[in-house]
Amino acid sequence: PLVALFSLATGPALACDPVSVYAAASTTDALTEVARAFTAETYCEVTTVFASSSTLAKQIEAGAPATLFLSANLDWMDRIEEQGLLAPETRKDILGNDLVLVAPKDEPLDYRFADGGNLTDALGGGRLALGNPDGVPAGIYAKEALIHLGLWDGVAPHVIAGDDVRTALAWVARGEARAGIVYRTDAQISSDVIIVDALSEGSHEPVRYPIALIEAQENDTAREFLAFMSGSKASKIFARFGFTPLDTPVN
């Protein structure tokens, strides 16, 4: 899994509690910048751990010291909530995203979902990169959409599944897969892929990112960071990276 640790501080941290955000890999670039902005404003450090939502949820279940969990999938947050691990009344859907079909920049793919063509034929024997449909949210959404469009049975033998969506993106960027389905936000940060087409939201459950405090690790600084995530400064950063902020900015 993609796991990255960052300690972000620009000055002396005074009266700061530890904050560790376990976040979906697709939020890596945006959340890293949001964390830096929070640190610049408060001088409180934020540690970020990025991997697939399924991996992070299982780590939290096993007692990992997460202060907040930002999931790319409602089901994994539901699982944590059902086990009584969330701080009461802190869960909220904070971001939205879209799924897109991408191809290597130097090998454009001529395909549109609305035309009803055969995606397997369009791949020309190449691979379709997805996040693992058995646990990675981007892969789960992609499989749901391909089933809805009647494309899954044909394309399934050609699927190569990654531990997280960034792995799927990397395969396409390196030309190791003919195409891939990733979040729009992932496609936007790569100069090595092009967006071929977008999957309509009606073909799959809406992509929503819930966030919540983990009750065993919650503290005042974590609550301050959670509020910051819904503020105008963070919302502008998320929007710049292609996310749709769902929470009304509070400052």
N, C-alpha and C positions, 0 to 999 in steps of 0.2 A: 504494500500500500504506500501511497504517497504521504509521508509524514514529515512535516517541517516544523522546527521549533524556532521562534524568534523572541528575543527579549528586546522590547522596544522602549527605550528611555532617552530623553533628551535633557534631563536635569535631575536634581536630587529628588527622590521619591519620599514624600513626607506623609505620614499617616495613611499609607496605602496598604490595602490587603492584597494577597496574591490573587491574580485573575488568570485563569487558564481556559481558553475557549477551544473546545473540540468542534471543528467545523468541516462541513462537506468540502471535498477537494475542489469543486467548481467555484468556491468562493475565495480561493487562495489569494489572488491578486487584489481583489476589492477589499477583502477583510484585512489584509495586511496593511493596506493604506488607511483604512478606518482606524485600525489599532494605533498606527503611528499618529494619526490626528488626535486621538484620545490622549495619548501619552504626551504629545506636545502641549495639550491644554491642561492636563492634570499632573504631569510628571509621575504618573503611576504606570508601572510596567504592565504589559499584557503579553502573555505567552499564548501562541496559537499552535494548534496541532491539527493538521489537515490529512484526511483520508476519506474513504467512502463512508457514507452515513452508517452503513451496516457494520463496518469495522469499528467505528467510533462507538456506536450504541453497545456493541458487545464488550468493548473495553470499559465503558461506563458501568455496565452491569457487573463487570468483574471487579469494580472498585477503583478504576482509574481516577486520578484527582482532578476531574473536570469541574470547573466552576459554572460554565455555561455550555450548552449543546446547541449548535446550529445545524439542523438537518436539512437535506435536500428532498426529504420524503416524509409525509405525514405518518406513515405506518411505523417507521423506526422511532419517531418521537412518541407515538401512541404506546409502543412497547415499553419505553422507559417510564412513561406516565403510569401505565397499568401496574408497574412494579413499585409505585409510590416513591420514585426517586426524584421527582421534580418538586421544586419549591412551589407551594400553592399560589395560583393566580399569577404566575409569571410567564406562562406560555402564551405566545402569540405568533401569528403568521406575519413575517416581516418582509419577505421578498417573493417576487414571481420571476419566471424565466420561460424561455421558449426552446423547443427542440428544432434543430436544423440538420439537413443532410449536407455533409462537407466532402470535398475531394482535394487531392493534392493540387496546389496552385498551378503547377506545370502540366497537370493532366485533368483538365475540366471534364465533368461528367454531364452529358446531355440527358437530363431526366427531370420530370415534374410529376409529383404525386397526383395532381389533379387530372393529368392526362390518362391515368389508369394503366400506364404501361407496366411491363414486367421488369421489376427492379433487378432480378437475377440476371436477365439478359443484359441490362445496362452495365452490370458489374463486369461482364465479359470474362467470367471465370475468376475474377479477383475476390478479395475478402471484403466483408462489411464489418467494420470495427464498432463495437458497442461496449458500454460498461456492462459487467456481468448481469444479465437479466434475472438471475436468481437472487440478487441482493443489492446491487448498485442501483440507486434510484434512476439515473439517466437511462440505464439499460432496461429497467422495469417499464418506464414510460415508453421507451422506443419499441419494445416488444408489444406492448398494449396497442400502440398506434399501428404497427405493422399487421397485427392480427385484425384490427378494425378495418384496415384497408385491403385485407385478403392477400397480403404479401408474405406473411411470416413463413408458411409451410415451404414456399419455394426458396426463400433466402436463408432459412435457418442453417442448412448445411454449410453455408459460406460465412457464417458469423464467427468472428474471433472476439472473445470476451475478455475485457481487461478488469483489473482489480478496482479501478475507479475510472471516471470519465476522462481524466487527464491522460491516462494510459492509452485509451482509445484514440484521443486526439493526436497523441505522439505517433501512433502507428500510421495514421493518415498523413501527418506532416512529413514523415520519413519515407512515404511511398510504400510502406509495408502492407497497407490495406488500400484497396481501390477507392473506398469511400467509408464514411462513418456517420453515425448519428450522435451528436453531442449537443450541449446547451449552446444557445446563441452566444452567451458570454464567453464560452471557451473558444468558439470560432473567432470571436473578435480580437482575442489576445494573441492569436497565432498569425504570423505573416506568411506561413507556409501552406495554408489551406484556404480554399474559397468556399463560400456558401452556395450550394447548388439549389436548394429549395428549403422551405420551412414546412414542418408538419403542423397542420391546423390543430388548435387546442381542442377542438371537438373530437379529435381522433384518440385522445388520451385524457386521463385525469389532469386537471390544471397543475402545473408545476408550482408548488408552494414550498417555501422554506420556513419552517417554524423554529423559533428560538425559545429557550427557557433556562432558568437557573436550576442547577442541581442542588437539591436541598442540603445534602451533607457538606457541601463546600461553599454555600452562599455566604456573602459578606457585603459590607457597605460599598466597597469599591466595585464589586461585581454588579451590584444594582445600579450604580452610577454608569457603568459601561453599558448595561442593558438599555438604560434610558438614552444614552448617547447614540446607540444604534438606531433609535427611532427619531433622532434629531435631524434637523435640516442639513447639517454638515455631512453626516454619514449618508443621508439619503441622496445627496448630490454625488457623492463618490460612487455609491452603488449604481446610480443611474448612468454615470459616465462609463461604467464597465458593462452596461447593457442589461442590468437587472431592473425590474419594476418594483420600486418601493411600495409596499402595501400599507404600511403604518403611516398615519398622519404625522408629519414632523411636529415635534413639540417645542422646538426652539429655532 
